[in-house]
Amino acid sequence: MGIESIFGIPTNAFMSQLLLGLMNGAFYAMLSLGLAIIFGLLNVINFLHGAQFMVGAFVAWMLLTWAGVGYWVALLVAPLAVGLAAVLVERLLLRHLYRLDHLYGMLLTFGLMLIVEGVFRKSFGSSGLPYPNTMPGGMDLGFMFLPYYRAWVVVVSLAVCLATWLLIEKTRLGSYLRAATENPDVVRAFGINVPVLLTLTYAFGAGLAALAGVMAAPIYQVSPLMGSNLVILVFAVVVIGGMGSIMGSILTGFSLGAIEGLTKLFYPQASATVIFLVMVIVLLVKPAGLFGKIK
Protein backbone atom coordinates (compact mmCIF):
# COMPACT_ATOMS: atom_id res chain seq x y z
CA MET A 1 0.00 0.00 0.00
CA GLY A 2 1.43 3.36 -1.02
CA ILE A 3 1.96 6.43 1.12
CA GLU A 4 -1.32 8.31 1.28
CA SER A 5 -0.01 11.59 2.67
CA ILE A 6 3.21 13.55 3.19
CA PHE A 7 3.30 16.04 6.09
CA GLY A 8 -0.47 15.75 6.26
CA ILE A 9 -0.89 16.62 2.55
CA PRO A 10 -2.32 13.99 0.14
CA THR A 11 0.56 12.43 -1.78
CA ASN A 12 -0.86 13.24 -5.23
CA ALA A 13 -1.31 16.91 -4.29
CA PHE A 14 2.18 17.09 -2.75
CA MET A 15 3.93 15.50 -5.72
CA SER A 16 1.91 17.47 -8.29
CA GLN A 17 2.81 20.75 -6.61
CA LEU A 18 6.44 19.68 -6.31
CA LEU A 19 6.51 18.93 -10.05
CA LEU A 20 4.96 22.30 -10.81
CA GLY A 21 7.57 23.95 -8.60
CA LEU A 22 10.42 22.09 -10.32
CA MET A 23 9.03 23.11 -13.71
CA ASN A 24 8.99 26.76 -12.65
CA GLY A 25 12.43 26.18 -11.17
CA ALA A 26 13.64 24.93 -14.56
CA PHE A 27 12.75 28.30 -16.09
CA TYR A 28 14.25 30.17 -13.11
CA ALA A 29 17.47 28.17 -13.50
CA MET A 30 17.82 28.73 -17.25
CA LEU A 31 17.03 32.44 -17.03
CA SER A 32 19.23 33.03 -13.99
CA LEU A 33 22.00 31.05 -15.68
CA GLY A 34 21.93 33.44 -18.64
CA LEU A 35 21.96 36.42 -16.29
CA ALA A 36 24.83 34.97 -14.28
CA ILE A 37 26.89 34.38 -17.43
CA ILE A 38 26.33 37.91 -18.69
CA PHE A 39 27.05 39.51 -15.32
CA GLY A 40 29.89 37.22 -14.31
CA LEU A 41 31.74 37.46 -17.63
CA LEU A 42 30.66 40.87 -18.99
CA ASN A 43 29.87 42.76 -15.77
CA VAL A 44 26.48 43.83 -17.16
CA ILE A 45 23.16 43.65 -15.27
CA ASN A 46 20.97 42.63 -18.20
CA PHE A 47 17.38 43.78 -17.62
CA LEU A 48 16.71 42.95 -21.27
CA HIS A 49 16.80 39.27 -20.31
CA GLY A 50 13.06 39.09 -19.60
CA ALA A 51 12.26 40.58 -23.00
CA GLN A 52 14.59 38.08 -24.68
CA PHE A 53 12.69 35.27 -22.93
CA MET A 54 9.43 36.75 -24.23
CA VAL A 55 10.76 37.21 -27.77
CA GLY A 56 11.85 33.57 -27.83
CA ALA A 57 8.29 32.50 -27.05
CA PHE A 58 6.90 34.87 -29.69
CA VAL A 59 9.31 33.61 -32.34
CA ALA A 60 8.04 30.09 -31.63
CA TRP A 61 4.45 31.31 -31.94
CA MET A 62 5.20 33.18 -35.20
CA LEU A 63 6.88 30.15 -36.72
CA LEU A 64 3.86 28.03 -35.87
CA THR A 65 1.18 30.54 -36.88
CA TRP A 66 2.73 32.31 -39.84
CA ALA A 67 5.21 29.81 -41.24
CA GLY A 68 3.54 26.56 -40.26
CA VAL A 69 6.76 25.40 -38.64
CA GLY A 70 6.55 23.13 -35.62
CA TYR A 71 7.82 23.42 -32.08
CA TRP A 72 10.98 21.40 -32.62
CA VAL A 73 12.24 23.69 -35.38
CA ALA A 74 11.37 26.71 -33.27
CA LEU A 75 13.42 25.22 -30.44
CA LEU A 76 16.48 25.67 -32.65
CA VAL A 77 15.55 28.78 -34.65
CA ALA A 78 14.30 31.05 -31.84
CA PRO A 79 17.51 31.01 -29.72
CA LEU A 80 19.56 31.66 -32.87
CA ALA A 81 17.32 34.57 -33.90
CA VAL A 82 17.42 36.16 -30.45
CA GLY A 83 21.16 35.51 -30.24
CA LEU A 84 21.72 37.36 -33.52
CA ALA A 85 19.66 40.30 -32.25
CA ALA A 86 21.77 40.24 -29.07
CA VAL A 87 24.91 40.47 -31.19
CA LEU A 88 23.64 43.78 -32.61
CA VAL A 89 22.77 45.08 -29.14
CA GLU A 90 26.20 44.18 -27.80
CA ARG A 91 28.18 45.51 -30.74
CA LEU A 92 26.24 48.76 -31.08
CA LEU A 93 25.52 49.61 -27.44
CA LEU A 94 26.76 47.40 -24.62
CA ARG A 95 30.41 47.18 -25.68
CA HIS A 96 30.83 50.89 -24.81
CA LEU A 97 29.72 50.34 -21.20
CA TYR A 98 31.98 47.52 -19.99
CA ARG A 99 34.42 49.82 -18.21
CA LEU A 100 31.68 51.96 -16.66
CA ASP A 101 29.62 51.48 -13.51
CA HIS A 102 26.95 48.73 -13.44
CA LEU A 103 24.26 51.41 -13.36
CA TYR A 104 24.81 52.43 -16.99
CA GLY A 105 24.32 48.93 -18.36
CA MET A 106 21.32 48.36 -16.12
CA LEU A 107 19.62 51.58 -17.28
CA LEU A 108 20.37 50.87 -20.94
CA THR A 109 19.01 47.31 -20.84
CA PHE A 110 15.99 48.41 -18.79
CA GLY A 111 15.17 51.02 -21.42
CA LEU A 112 15.59 48.47 -24.21
CA MET A 113 13.29 46.08 -22.34
CA LEU A 114 10.56 48.73 -22.20
CA ILE A 115 10.95 49.44 -25.92
CA VAL A 116 10.76 45.76 -26.92
CA GLU A 117 7.77 45.10 -24.67
CA GLY A 118 6.04 48.22 -26.00
CA VAL A 119 6.53 47.13 -29.61
CA PHE A 120 5.13 43.65 -28.96
CA ARG A 121 2.24 44.98 -26.89
CA LYS A 122 1.34 47.41 -29.68
CA SER A 123 1.52 44.63 -32.27
CA PHE A 124 -0.11 41.75 -30.38
CA GLY A 125 -2.00 43.29 -27.47
CA SER A 126 -1.66 42.42 -23.80
CA SER A 127 -3.74 39.24 -23.77
CA GLY A 128 -2.03 35.89 -24.13
CA LEU A 129 -1.76 33.87 -27.33
CA PRO A 130 -2.10 30.06 -27.09
CA TYR A 131 0.60 27.67 -28.26
CA PRO A 132 -0.43 24.01 -28.59
CA ASN A 133 1.16 21.27 -26.51
CA THR A 134 3.46 19.37 -28.88
CA MET A 135 3.93 16.43 -26.52
CA PRO A 136 0.43 15.46 -25.31
CA GLY A 137 -0.27 12.66 -22.91
CA GLY A 138 1.61 11.46 -19.88
CA MET A 139 2.26 8.56 -17.58
CA ASP A 140 0.36 7.34 -14.54
CA LEU A 141 2.77 7.06 -11.62
CA GLY A 142 0.10 5.72 -9.29
CA PHE A 143 0.08 8.72 -6.96
CA MET A 144 -0.16 11.28 -9.78
CA PHE A 145 -0.41 11.76 -13.55
CA LEU A 146 2.85 13.09 -15.00
CA PRO A 147 2.47 14.99 -18.30
CA TYR A 148 5.24 14.10 -20.75
CA TYR A 149 5.95 17.68 -21.73
CA ARG A 150 6.37 18.98 -18.18
CA ALA A 151 8.74 16.14 -17.34
CA TRP A 152 10.65 16.86 -20.55
CA VAL A 153 11.00 20.55 -19.62
CA VAL A 154 12.56 19.71 -16.26
CA VAL A 155 14.96 17.10 -17.65
CA VAL A 156 16.10 19.14 -20.67
CA SER A 157 16.51 22.31 -18.61
CA LEU A 158 18.71 20.46 -16.15
CA ALA A 159 20.76 18.99 -19.02
CA VAL A 160 21.22 22.40 -20.68
CA CYS A 161 22.23 24.01 -17.39
CA LEU A 162 24.80 21.33 -16.58
CA ALA A 163 26.20 21.37 -20.12
CA THR A 164 26.61 25.16 -19.89
CA TRP A 165 28.38 24.87 -16.55
CA LEU A 166 30.76 22.27 -17.98
CA LEU A 167 31.42 24.48 -21.02
CA ILE A 168 32.33 27.52 -18.96
CA GLU A 169 34.11 25.88 -16.02
CA LYS A 170 35.78 22.82 -17.55
CA THR A 171 36.79 23.64 -21.13
CA ARG A 172 39.51 25.71 -22.74
CA LEU A 173 36.92 28.01 -24.31
CA GLY A 174 35.45 28.68 -20.87
CA SER A 175 38.90 29.49 -19.50
CA TYR A 176 39.40 31.97 -22.35
CA LEU A 177 36.06 33.59 -21.51
CA ARG A 178 36.92 33.97 -17.84
CA ALA A 179 40.41 35.24 -18.63
CA ALA A 180 39.09 37.75 -21.18
CA THR A 181 37.00 39.46 -18.50
CA GLU A 182 39.79 39.57 -15.92
CA ASN A 183 42.83 40.39 -18.06
CA PRO A 184 41.92 41.01 -21.72
CA ASP A 185 45.41 42.24 -22.65
CA VAL A 186 46.99 38.90 -21.76
CA VAL A 187 44.31 37.03 -23.73
CA ARG A 188 44.93 39.26 -26.77
CA ALA A 189 48.60 38.39 -26.53
CA PHE A 190 47.65 34.79 -27.29
CA GLY A 191 45.99 35.92 -30.54
CA ILE A 192 42.40 35.61 -29.29
CA ASN A 193 39.85 38.15 -30.51
CA VAL A 194 38.48 39.38 -27.17
CA PRO A 195 35.66 41.61 -28.54
CA VAL A 196 34.26 38.69 -30.56
CA LEU A 197 34.50 36.45 -27.51
CA LEU A 198 32.53 38.94 -25.40
CA THR A 199 29.94 39.37 -28.14
CA LEU A 200 29.39 35.62 -28.38
CA THR A 201 29.08 35.43 -24.59
CA TYR A 202 26.25 37.96 -24.55
CA ALA A 203 24.55 36.23 -27.50
CA PHE A 204 24.82 32.88 -25.72
CA GLY A 205 23.22 34.27 -22.55
CA ALA A 206 20.40 35.80 -24.58
CA GLY A 207 19.97 32.54 -26.49
CA LEU A 208 19.48 30.68 -23.20
CA ALA A 209 16.67 33.10 -22.32
CA ALA A 210 15.05 32.55 -25.73
CA LEU A 211 15.35 28.77 -25.34
CA ALA A 212 13.53 29.01 -22.03
CA GLY A 213 10.85 31.11 -23.75
CA VAL A 214 10.27 28.49 -26.44
CA MET A 215 10.00 25.78 -23.79
CA ALA A 216 7.54 27.91 -21.83
CA ALA A 217 5.33 28.68 -24.86
CA PRO A 218 3.22 25.46 -24.73
CA ILE A 219 2.74 25.78 -20.95
CA TYR A 220 1.99 29.47 -20.48
CA GLN A 221 0.16 31.81 -22.82
CA VAL A 222 2.55 33.77 -25.03
CA SER A 223 2.27 37.37 -23.87
CA PRO A 224 4.34 40.58 -24.15
CA LEU A 225 4.41 40.74 -20.36
CA MET A 226 5.53 37.16 -19.69
CA GLY A 227 9.17 38.18 -19.39
CA SER A 228 8.67 41.17 -17.09
CA ASN A 229 6.57 38.97 -14.79
CA LEU A 230 9.54 36.61 -14.37
CA VAL A 231 12.62 38.82 -14.52
CA ILE A 232 12.33 40.24 -10.98
CA LEU A 233 12.02 36.73 -9.54
CA VAL A 234 14.99 35.62 -11.62
CA PHE A 235 17.13 38.51 -10.39
CA ALA A 236 16.28 37.41 -6.84
CA VAL A 237 17.43 33.88 -7.74
CA VAL A 238 20.74 35.24 -9.07
CA VAL A 239 21.29 37.32 -5.93
CA ILE A 240 20.57 34.34 -3.66
CA GLY A 241 22.87 32.05 -5.64
CA GLY A 242 25.59 34.68 -5.84
CA MET A 243 26.02 37.25 -8.59
CA GLY A 244 27.99 35.66 -11.41
CA SER A 245 27.96 32.14 -9.92
CA ILE A 246 27.00 29.64 -12.65
CA MET A 247 26.39 26.62 -10.41
CA GLY A 248 24.77 28.86 -7.80
CA SER A 249 22.16 29.99 -10.31
CA ILE A 250 21.36 26.43 -11.38
CA LEU A 251 20.99 24.97 -7.90
CA THR A 252 19.17 28.00 -6.53
CA GLY A 253 16.77 28.16 -9.47
CA PHE A 254 15.57 24.58 -9.11
CA SER A 255 15.54 24.73 -5.30
CA LEU A 256 13.53 27.94 -5.10
CA GLY A 257 11.07 26.67 -7.68
CA ALA A 258 10.42 23.63 -5.48
CA ILE A 259 10.17 25.80 -2.36
CA GLU A 260 7.73 28.15 -4.07
CA GLY A 261 5.61 25.23 -5.27
CA LEU A 262 5.41 23.59 -1.84
CA THR A 263 4.68 26.93 -0.17
CA LYS A 264 1.46 27.06 -2.20
CA LEU A 265 0.39 23.91 -0.35
CA PHE A 266 1.39 24.78 3.20
CA TYR A 267 0.88 28.57 3.22
CA PRO A 268 -0.54 29.85 -0.11
CA GLN A 269 -0.55 33.48 1.02
CA ALA A 270 3.26 33.50 1.10
CA SER A 271 3.83 31.78 -2.26
CA ALA A 272 4.27 35.07 -4.13
CA THR A 273 6.84 36.42 -1.67
CA VAL A 274 8.69 33.35 -0.36
CA ILE A 275 11.58 33.80 -2.83
CA PHE A 276 12.13 37.38 -1.68
CA LEU A 277 11.92 36.27 1.95
CA VAL A 278 14.63 33.69 1.27
CA MET A 279 16.69 36.41 -0.44
CA VAL A 280 16.50 38.67 2.62
CA ILE A 281 17.53 35.85 4.97
CA VAL A 282 20.44 34.78 2.74
CA LEU A 283 21.73 38.33 2.34
CA LEU A 284 21.62 38.86 6.11
CA VAL A 285 23.68 35.72 6.67
CA LYS A 286 25.89 35.81 3.55
CA PRO A 287 25.80 39.12 1.64
CA ALA A 288 27.59 37.66 -1.41
CA GLY A 289 24.94 34.95 -1.87
CA LEU A 290 25.14 31.23 -1.22
CA PHE A 291 27.84 30.55 -3.83
CA GLY A 292 29.15 34.05 -4.42
CA LYS A 293 32.44 35.56 -3.32
CA ILE A 294 33.03 39.05 -1.98
CA LYS A 295 35.54 40.78 -4.22
Buried (B, 14 or more C-beta within 10 A) or exposed (E): EEEEEBEEBBBBBBBBBBBBBBBBBBBBBBBBBBBBBBBBBBBBBBBBBBBBBBBBBBBBBBBBEEEEBEBEEBBEBBBBBBBEBBBEBBBEEBBEBBEEEEEBBBEBBBEBBBEBBEEBEEEBEEEBBEBEBBBEEBEEEEBBEBBBBBBEBBEBBBEBBEEBBEBBEEEEEBEBBBBBBEEBEEBEEEEBEBBEBBBBBBBBBBBBBBBBBBBBBBBBBBBBBBBBEBBEBBBBBBBBBBBBBBBBBBBBBBBBBBBBBBBBBEEEEEBEEBBBEBBEEBEEEBEBBBBBEEE
